[in-house]
Amino acid sequence: MKIAFICTEKLPSPAIKGGAIQLMIDGIAPYIAKKHILTIYSIEEPQLPAKNIENGIQYVRFPQVNYYNDVVKDLSQHSFDLIHIFNRPKQVKKIHHASPNSIIITSLHNDMFSPLKIAESKAKEAIQYTNAFTTVSEYIKRTLTDRYPKAKEKTTVVYSGVDINNYPLRSSQKGKAIRQQIRNKLQIDEKKVILFVGRLSKTKGPDLLIKAMYDVIKEHPNAVLVIVGGKWFSDNGVNDYVRSLYELAAPIKNHILFTNFVPSKDIPNILLAGDVLVCSSRWHEPLARIHYEAMAAQLPIITTNRGGNTEVIFHDFNGLVIDHYYQVESFSKCINFLLSSPELCQRFGKNGRLLTEMNFKFEHTATRLESVYEKAMKQK
């Protein structure tokens, strides 16, 4: 088939500036391109050409301003069998009219059918012109089908994943060497390392973890919280919230380390340097992809019972789930417990890795997507 992926207008593809959608596309594209002719549309980026072919995949990039209008014009000049629109149901009708003979797949990575994001009339048009929906979690599926039951028969959950080859086992020589190298570089060699990886926004809750560290260091004086991320993906600017994090951390600055943005290719190495990963999200996470990455890196995970997180993190199997996600004490108790339980941490890490190998490799994601594509083509 001739297939087009249409990225959002937020970040470029490949994922040189990060982004869960872009990383997923990077992961699945090689598998899709093995069997199909694949074109990927995304926004322009100074580091990337306007058009290029890489590993047999055609990349076409347009300016962020009027991005979808440019995409629509280009689509009308081609004959794609299938067009996969990522996370933008508002654009479905326009894209359908530009390529009326194409099968339309719309994948949802957030609650894009919230009435705050799309009017009911537009939502119904998106459902009408979409042949099949995929969602990154059961939680996101419900945000669509609870509001619009007619979409239920069209909707399939397709979990994201990781390239497992980027995650050497902690017990391997390579894994041990990387861990030591990163810990030396960050000057955390003899520390118990708690990791936060994500955007520095209130919804992600890094302030809760900094507050929790005041209690953690009483029980574990050699603990350090490593906060990996910028204000917005690759943007390391400082806003009021980021400034408040630095101020909150100042009295215990020897126990808090801010790395700023770390490119996605370096995240597996950072994770190997950690002992515990905490996802402190306050908001309804669609399903934070850091969970997949941390599981692949054999980390025990503390996460919040928000959105889709608990679809891959199971309490007392591969991590701990916090129900009272707004309480600092909930985080400090869980962190202290895991830092005092190395054998349990090892078991959680082993279980998470096994779960990833069995279910959450990009190969699995691509296979599930292809199944959706094939079903939609047969029903055309």
One Martini backbone bead per residue (centre of mass of N, CA, C, O) as a GRO file, in nm:
protein
  380
    1MET     BB    1   0.100   0.033   0.014
    2LYS     BB    2   0.009   0.370   0.024
    3ILE     BB    3   0.144   0.569   0.289
    4ALA     BB    4   0.035   0.827   0.525
    5PHE     BB    5   0.185   1.041   0.756
    6ILE     BB    6   0.039   1.280   0.996
    7CYS     BB    7   0.163   1.502   1.173
    8THR     BB    8   0.190   1.733   1.380
    9GLU     BB    9   0.247   2.095   1.444
   10LYS     BB   10   0.474   2.075   1.682
   11LEU     BB   11   0.676   1.846   1.561
   12PRO     BB   12   0.926   1.681   1.425
   13SER     BB   13   1.029   1.448   1.162
   14PRO     BB   14   1.211   1.332   1.339
   15ALA     BB   15   1.277   1.314   1.706
   16ILE     BB   16   1.485   1.569   1.779
   17LYS     BB   17   1.256   1.702   2.003
   18GLY     BB   18   1.070   1.486   2.052
   19GLY     BB   19   0.790   1.314   2.134
   20ALA     BB   20   0.565   1.063   2.146
   21ILE     BB   21   0.469   1.054   1.853
   22GLN     BB   22   0.745   1.070   1.710
   23LEU     BB   23   0.865   0.817   1.848
   24MET     BB   24   0.659   0.621   1.740
   25ILE     BB   25   0.714   0.668   1.444
   26ASP     BB   26   1.011   0.588   1.449
   27GLY     BB   27   0.950   0.291   1.544
   28ILE     BB   28   0.734   0.195   1.311
   29ALA     BB   29   0.832   0.277   1.022
   30PRO     BB   30   1.028   0.042   0.944
   31TYR     BB   31   0.801  -0.176   0.941
   32ILE     BB   32   0.610  -0.046   0.735
   33ALA     BB   33   0.836  -0.006   0.505
   34LYS     BB   34   0.877  -0.312   0.436
   35LYS     BB   35   0.563  -0.329   0.294
   36HIS     BB   36   0.553  -0.015   0.231
   37ILE     BB   37   0.476   0.306   0.112
   38LEU     BB   38   0.631   0.579   0.285
   39THR     BB   39   0.491   0.889   0.411
   40ILE     BB   40   0.613   1.183   0.597
   41TYR     BB   41   0.453   1.438   0.767
   42SER     BB   42   0.592   1.762   0.866
   43ILE     BB   43   0.757   1.998   1.010
   44GLU     BB   44   0.977   2.225   1.000
   45GLU     BB   45   1.349   2.214   1.027
   46PRO     BB   46   1.664   2.339   1.021
   47GLN     BB   47   1.802   2.036   1.048
   48LEU     BB   48   1.603   1.984   0.803
   49PRO     BB   49   1.479   1.899   0.519
   50ALA     BB   50   1.204   1.936   0.320
   51LYS     BB   51   1.331   1.683   0.162
   52ASN     BB   52   1.353   1.317   0.209
   53ILE     BB   53   1.536   1.005   0.204
   54GLU     BB   54   1.503   0.745   0.463
   55ASN     BB   55   1.507   0.421   0.462
   56GLY     BB   56   1.267   0.447   0.232
   57ILE     BB   57   1.159   0.723   0.350
   58GLN     BB   58   0.937   0.982   0.298
   59TYR     BB   59   1.002   1.329   0.355
   60VAL     BB   60   0.768   1.598   0.442
   61ARG     BB   61   0.808   1.959   0.482
   62PHE     BB   62   0.639   2.223   0.656
   63PRO     BB   63   0.533   2.494   0.766
   64GLN     BB   64   0.362   2.570   1.046
   65VAL     BB   65   0.235   2.762   0.877
   66ASN     BB   66  -0.014   2.612   0.709
   67TYR     BB   67   0.036   2.306   0.722
   68TYR     BB   68  -0.238   2.163   0.641
   69ASN     BB   69  -0.273   2.303   0.370
   70ASP     BB   70  -0.014   2.183   0.245
   71VAL     BB   71  -0.085   1.889   0.281
   72VAL     BB   72  -0.346   1.886   0.115
   73LYS     BB   73  -0.219   1.967  -0.153
   74ASP     BB   74  -0.030   1.720  -0.169
   75LEU     BB   75  -0.240   1.493  -0.151
   76SER     BB   76  -0.396   1.571  -0.423
   77GLN     BB   77  -0.122   1.462  -0.593
   78HIS     BB   78  -0.202   1.184  -0.475
   79SER     BB   79  -0.234   0.808  -0.414
   80PHE     BB   80  -0.351   0.703  -0.129
   81ASP     BB   81  -0.464   0.433   0.046
   82LEU     BB   82  -0.344   0.553   0.327
   83ILE     BB   83  -0.430   0.768   0.612
   84HIS     BB   84  -0.245   0.884   0.897
   85ILE     BB   85  -0.377   1.056   1.170
   86PHE     BB   86  -0.226   1.250   1.430
   87ASN     BB   87  -0.426   1.389   1.678
   88ARG     BB   88  -0.639   1.533   1.438
   89PRO     BB   89  -0.972   1.538   1.395
   90LYS     BB   90  -1.019   1.824   1.264
   91GLN     BB   91  -0.869   1.724   0.978
   92VAL     BB   92  -1.033   1.497   0.840
   93LYS     BB   93  -1.223   1.626   0.632
   94LYS     BB   94  -1.006   1.773   0.466
   95ILE     BB   95  -0.846   1.514   0.392
   96HIS     BB   96  -1.070   1.358   0.258
   97HIS     BB   97  -1.123   1.569   0.026
   98ALA     BB   98  -0.826   1.543  -0.088
   99SER     BB   99  -0.863   1.200  -0.039
  100PRO     BB  100  -1.142   1.015  -0.103
  101ASN     BB  101  -0.997   0.712  -0.155
  102SER     BB  102  -0.893   0.707   0.127
  103ILE     BB  103  -0.798   0.570   0.405
  104ILE     BB  104  -0.887   0.655   0.745
  105ILE     BB  105  -0.664   0.714   1.018
  106THR     BB  106  -0.715   0.780   1.374
  107SER     BB  107  -0.502   0.887   1.623
  108LEU     BB  108  -0.505   0.881   1.987
  109HIS     BB  109  -0.304   1.066   2.251
  110ASN     BB  110  -0.556   1.221   2.350
  111ASP     BB  111  -0.828   1.427   2.455
  112MET     BB  112  -0.970   1.523   2.150
  113PHE     BB  113  -1.301   1.497   2.243
  114SER     BB  114  -1.316   1.734   2.391
  115PRO     BB  115  -1.516   2.016   2.413
  116LEU     BB  116  -1.251   2.201   2.438
  117LYS     BB  117  -1.139   2.093   2.134
  118ILE     BB  118  -1.432   1.995   2.012
  119ALA     BB  119  -1.694   2.009   1.833
  120GLU     BB  120  -1.959   1.815   1.774
  121SER     BB  121  -1.966   1.846   1.465
  122LYS     BB  122  -1.665   1.774   1.420
  123ALA     BB  123  -1.668   1.500   1.557
  124LYS     BB  124  -1.877   1.367   1.365
  125GLU     BB  125  -1.706   1.403   1.111
  126ALA     BB  126  -1.463   1.238   1.201
  127ILE     BB  127  -1.623   0.974   1.232
  128GLN     BB  128  -1.735   0.955   0.944
  129TYR     BB  129  -1.428   0.976   0.791
  130THR     BB  130  -1.339   0.746   0.972
  131ASN     BB  131  -1.247   0.409   0.960
  132ALA     BB  132  -1.023   0.426   1.202
  133PHE     BB  133  -0.938   0.394   1.542
  134THR     BB  134  -0.669   0.483   1.759
  135THR     BB  135  -0.533   0.412   2.088
  136VAL     BB  136  -0.302   0.435   2.368
  137SER     BB  137  -0.566   0.363   2.543
  138GLU     BB  138  -0.841   0.290   2.722
  139TYR     BB  139  -0.887   0.570   2.827
  140ILE     BB  140  -0.896   0.713   2.548
  141LYS     BB  141  -1.122   0.548   2.434
  142ARG     BB  142  -1.340   0.651   2.638
  143THR     BB  143  -1.330   0.955   2.553
  144LEU     BB  144  -1.482   0.872   2.292
  145THR     BB  145  -1.712   0.641   2.343
  146ASP     BB  146  -1.876   0.786   2.569
  147ARG     BB  147  -1.959   1.025   2.378
  148TYR     BB  148  -1.933   0.822   2.101
  149PRO     BB  149  -2.063   0.519   2.045
  150LYS     BB  150  -2.027   0.492   1.725
  151ALA     BB  151  -1.699   0.455   1.757
  152LYS     BB  152  -1.646   0.175   1.885
  153GLU     BB  153  -1.625  -0.020   1.625
  154LYS     BB  154  -1.358   0.165   1.525
  155THR     BB  155  -1.196   0.099   1.801
  156THR     BB  156  -0.840   0.067   1.890
  157VAL     BB  157  -0.592  -0.050   2.088
  158VAL     BB  158  -0.249   0.097   2.063
  159TYR     BB  159   0.032   0.045   2.190
  160SER     BB  160   0.320   0.141   2.264
  161GLY     BB  161   0.695   0.166   2.264
  162VAL     BB  162   1.015   0.003   2.204
  163ASP     BB  163   1.363  -0.026   2.154
  164ILE     BB  164   1.521  -0.287   2.300
  165ASN     BB  165   1.818  -0.241   2.183
  166ASN     BB  166   1.858   0.031   2.372
  167TYR     BB  167   1.841  -0.191   2.632
  168PRO     BB  168   2.052  -0.295   2.829
  169LEU     BB  169   2.132  -0.493   3.060
  170ARG     BB  170   2.232  -0.437   3.382
  171SER     BB  171   2.411  -0.713   3.399
  172SER     BB  172   2.571  -0.622   3.179
  173GLN     BB  173   2.854  -0.487   3.068
  174LYS     BB  174   2.724  -0.252   2.919
  175GLY     BB  175   2.529  -0.159   3.141
  176LYS     BB  176   2.746  -0.103   3.359
  177ALA     BB  177   2.913   0.103   3.197
  178ILE     BB  178   2.693   0.312   3.152
  179ARG     BB  179   2.618   0.365   3.441
  180GLN     BB  180   2.898   0.467   3.528
  181GLN     BB  181   2.931   0.694   3.324
  182ILE     BB  182   2.679   0.865   3.405
  183ARG     BB  183   2.740   0.891   3.709
  184ASN     BB  184   3.007   1.039   3.668
  185LYS     BB  185   2.901   1.278   3.498
  186LEU     BB  186   2.677   1.356   3.736
  187GLN     BB  187   2.790   1.301   4.024
  188ILE     BB  188   2.635   0.995   4.135
  189ASP     BB  189   2.791   0.735   4.216
  190GLU     BB  190   2.689   0.689   4.546
  191LYS     BB  191   2.389   0.705   4.477
  192LYS     BB  192   2.046   0.733   4.520
  193VAL     BB  193   1.838   0.721   4.226
  194ILE     BB  194   1.592   0.951   4.133
  195LEU     BB  195   1.359   0.969   3.863
  196PHE     BB  196   1.272   1.236   3.638
  197VAL     BB  197   1.077   1.227   3.321
  198GLY     BB  198   0.998   1.547   3.181
  199ARG     BB  199   0.809   1.797   3.186
  200LEU     BB  200   0.808   2.127   3.337
  201SER     BB  201   0.508   2.072   3.482
  202LYS     BB  202   0.245   2.064   3.689
  203THR     BB  203   0.110   1.804   3.571
  204LYS     BB  204   0.382   1.628   3.636
  205GLY     BB  205   0.494   1.694   3.948
  206PRO     BB  206   0.796   1.780   4.048
  207ASP     BB  207   0.728   1.931   4.314
  208LEU     BB  208   0.651   1.679   4.479
  209LEU     BB  209   0.939   1.552   4.475
  210ILE     BB  210   1.094   1.774   4.612
  211LYS     BB  211   0.929   1.765   4.873
  212ALA     BB  212   0.985   1.460   4.931
  213MET     BB  213   1.301   1.487   4.976
  214TYR     BB  214   1.296   1.595   5.265
  215ASP     BB  215   1.225   1.301   5.372
  216VAL     BB  216   1.418   1.107   5.228
  217ILE     BB  217   1.698   1.222   5.347
  218LYS     BB  218   1.648   1.119   5.636
  219GLU     BB  219   1.669   0.804   5.541
  220HIS     BB  220   1.848   0.899   5.264
  221PRO     BB  221   2.131   1.086   5.247
  222ASN     BB  222   2.221   0.960   4.940
  223ALA     BB  223   1.998   1.100   4.791
  224VAL     BB  224   1.881   1.166   4.443
  225LEU     BB  225   1.723   1.399   4.228
  226VAL     BB  226   1.663   1.351   3.881
  227ILE     BB  227   1.583   1.610   3.648
  228VAL     BB  228   1.441   1.535   3.328
  229GLY     BB  229   1.403   1.839   3.157
  230GLY     BB  230   1.193   2.080   3.017
  231LYS     BB  231   0.952   2.303   2.971
  232TRP     BB  232   0.943   2.215   2.640
  233PHE     BB  233   1.103   1.981   2.568
  234SER     BB  234   1.369   2.155   2.412
  235ASP     BB  235   1.287   2.376   2.619
  236ASN     BB  236   1.497   2.570   2.863
  237GLY     BB  237   1.323   2.763   2.975
  238VAL     BB  238   1.194   3.019   3.205
  239ASN     BB  239   0.938   3.005   3.426
  240ASP     BB  240   0.755   3.024   3.703
  241TYR     BB  241   0.761   2.720   3.762
  242VAL     BB  242   1.060   2.661   3.725
  243ARG     BB  243   1.152   2.867   3.933
  244SER     BB  244   1.008   2.724   4.172
  245LEU     BB  245   1.183   2.468   4.164
  246TYR     BB  246   1.455   2.598   4.233
  247GLU     BB  247   1.363   2.718   4.502
  248LEU     BB  248   1.273   2.447   4.635
  249ALA     BB  249   1.571   2.312   4.599
  250ALA     BB  250   1.790   2.493   4.737
  251PRO     BB  251   1.810   2.372   5.040
  252ILE     BB  252   1.871   2.073   4.864
  253LYS     BB  253   2.086   2.087   4.619
  254ASN     BB  254   2.253   1.811   4.674
  255HIS     BB  255   1.961   1.640   4.597
  256ILE     BB  256   1.938   1.813   4.322
  257LEU     BB  257   1.908   1.748   3.960
  258PHE     BB  258   1.938   1.940   3.665
  259THR     BB  259   1.956   1.865   3.307
  260ASN     BB  260   1.753   1.916   3.122
  261PHE     BB  261   1.741   1.847   2.812
  262VAL     BB  262   1.715   1.516   2.666
  263PRO     BB  263   1.768   1.326   2.426
  264SER     BB  264   1.609   1.040   2.337
  265LYS     BB  265   1.876   0.870   2.277
  266ASP     BB  266   1.972   0.916   2.601
  267ILE     BB  267   1.761   0.786   2.795
  268PRO     BB  268   1.856   0.492   2.840
  269ASN     BB  269   2.115   0.580   2.997
  270ILE     BB  270   1.981   0.736   3.224
  271LEU     BB  271   1.814   0.495   3.333
  272LEU     BB  272   2.061   0.319   3.416
  273ALA     BB  273   2.143   0.531   3.652
  274GLY     BB  274   1.902   0.441   3.801
  275ASP     BB  275   1.668   0.313   4.070
  276VAL     BB  276   1.414   0.513   4.030
  277LEU     BB  277   1.089   0.576   3.892
  278VAL     BB  278   0.889   0.883   3.864
  279CYS     BB  279   0.537   0.939   3.815
  280SER     BB  280   0.371   1.261   3.909
  281SER     BB  281   0.098   1.287   3.789
  282ARG     BB  282  -0.208   1.478   3.795
  283TRP     BB  283  -0.304   1.407   3.532
  284HIS     BB  284  -0.461   1.252   3.262
  285GLU     BB  285  -0.290   1.023   3.138
  286PRO     BB  286  -0.285   0.850   2.865
  287LEU     BB  287   0.033   0.725   2.850
  288ALA     BB  288   0.328   0.736   2.959
  289ARG     BB  289   0.624   0.651   2.790
  290ILE     BB  290   0.821   0.619   3.033
  291HIS     BB  291   0.722   0.340   3.117
  292TYR     BB  292   0.846   0.177   2.889
  293GLU     BB  293   1.140   0.270   2.928
  294ALA     BB  294   1.173   0.180   3.226
  295MET     BB  295   1.112  -0.116   3.182
  296ALA     BB  296   1.343  -0.170   2.980
  297ALA     BB  297   1.553  -0.064   3.220
  298GLN     BB  298   1.469  -0.209   3.494
  299LEU     BB  299   1.270  -0.027   3.654
  300PRO     BB  300   1.126   0.085   3.915
  301ILE     BB  301   0.780   0.206   3.957
  302ILE     BB  302   0.627   0.521   4.019
  303THR     BB  303   0.276   0.589   4.007
  304THR     BB  304  -0.026   0.719   3.895
  305ASN     BB  305  -0.387   0.713   3.916
  306ARG     BB  306  -0.380   0.816   3.589
  307GLY     BB  307  -0.543   0.724   3.347
  308GLY     BB  308  -0.322   0.488   3.171
  309ASN     BB  309  -0.092   0.390   3.367
  310THR     BB  310  -0.238   0.111   3.486
  311GLU     BB  311  -0.201  -0.061   3.210
  312VAL     BB  312   0.135  -0.114   3.282
  313ILE     BB  313   0.111  -0.061   3.594
  314PHE     BB  314   0.148  -0.297   3.862
  315HIS     BB  315   0.082  -0.346   4.169
  316ASP     BB  316   0.345  -0.535   4.290
  317PHE     BB  317   0.509  -0.603   4.008
  318ASN     BB  318   0.645  -0.316   3.851
  319GLY     BB  319   0.522  -0.144   4.100
  320LEU     BB  320   0.377   0.164   4.218
  321VAL     BB  321   0.052   0.291   4.316
  322ILE     BB  322  -0.089   0.617   4.338
  323ASP     BB  323  -0.380   0.764   4.460
  324HIS     BB  324  -0.251   1.013   4.632
  325TYR     BB  325  -0.117   1.238   4.411
  326TYR     BB  326  -0.136   1.513   4.610
  327GLN     BB  327   0.063   1.369   4.815
  328VAL     BB  328   0.374   1.383   4.931
  329GLU     BB  329   0.379   1.135   5.124
  330SER     BB  330   0.328   0.918   4.910
  331PHE     BB  331   0.609   0.948   4.778
  332SER     BB  332   0.806   0.920   5.016
  333LYS     BB  333   0.715   0.636   5.102
  334CYS     BB  334   0.777   0.486   4.835
  335ILE     BB  335   1.071   0.564   4.806
  336ASN     BB  336   1.174   0.455   5.076
  337PHE     BB  337   1.085   0.165   5.033
  338LEU     BB  338   1.256   0.104   4.775
  339LEU     BB  339   1.539   0.193   4.885
  340SER     BB  340   1.497  -0.050   5.114
  341SER     BB  341   1.429  -0.265   4.846
  342PRO     BB  342   1.630  -0.419   4.634
  343GLU     BB  343   1.483  -0.688   4.564
  344LEU     BB  344   1.219  -0.560   4.471
  345CYS     BB  345   1.337  -0.384   4.251
  346GLN     BB  346   1.443  -0.621   4.084
  347ARG     BB  347   1.168  -0.753   4.035
  348PHE     BB  348   1.026  -0.519   3.899
  349GLY     BB  349   1.233  -0.488   3.669
  350LYS     BB  350   1.204  -0.772   3.551
  351ASN     BB  351   0.897  -0.758   3.492
  352GLY     BB  352   0.904  -0.511   3.303
  353ARG     BB  353   1.085  -0.631   3.088
  354LEU     BB  354   0.910  -0.874   3.015
  355LEU     BB  355   0.660  -0.711   2.931
  356THR     BB  356   0.801  -0.563   2.700
  357GLU     BB  357   0.897  -0.810   2.532
  358MET     BB  358   0.591  -0.921   2.497
  359ASN     BB  359   0.426  -0.614   2.425
  360PHE     BB  360   0.641  -0.326   2.396
  361LYS     BB  361   0.730  -0.325   2.108
  362PHE     BB  362   0.739  -0.181   1.802
  363GLU     BB  363   0.658  -0.440   1.661
  364HIS     BB  364   0.384  -0.461   1.799
  365THR     BB  365   0.266  -0.193   1.710
  366ALA     BB  366   0.286  -0.241   1.403
  367THR     BB  367   0.115  -0.499   1.391
  368ARG     BB  368  -0.146  -0.372   1.505
  369LEU     BB  369  -0.176  -0.158   1.289
  370GLU     BB  370  -0.190  -0.342   1.042
  371SER     BB  371  -0.452  -0.476   1.131
  372VAL     BB  372  -0.619  -0.220   1.107
  373TYR     BB  373  -0.563  -0.160   0.811
  374GLU     BB  374  -0.670  -0.426   0.688
  375LYS     BB  375  -0.959  -0.404   0.794
  376ALA     BB  376  -1.024  -0.132   0.656
  377MET     BB  377  -0.976  -0.226   0.364
  378LYS     BB  378  -1.195  -0.454   0.362
  379GLN     BB  379  -1.436  -0.233   0.439
  380LYS     BB  380  -1.440  -0.036   0.181
   0.00000   0.00000   0.00000
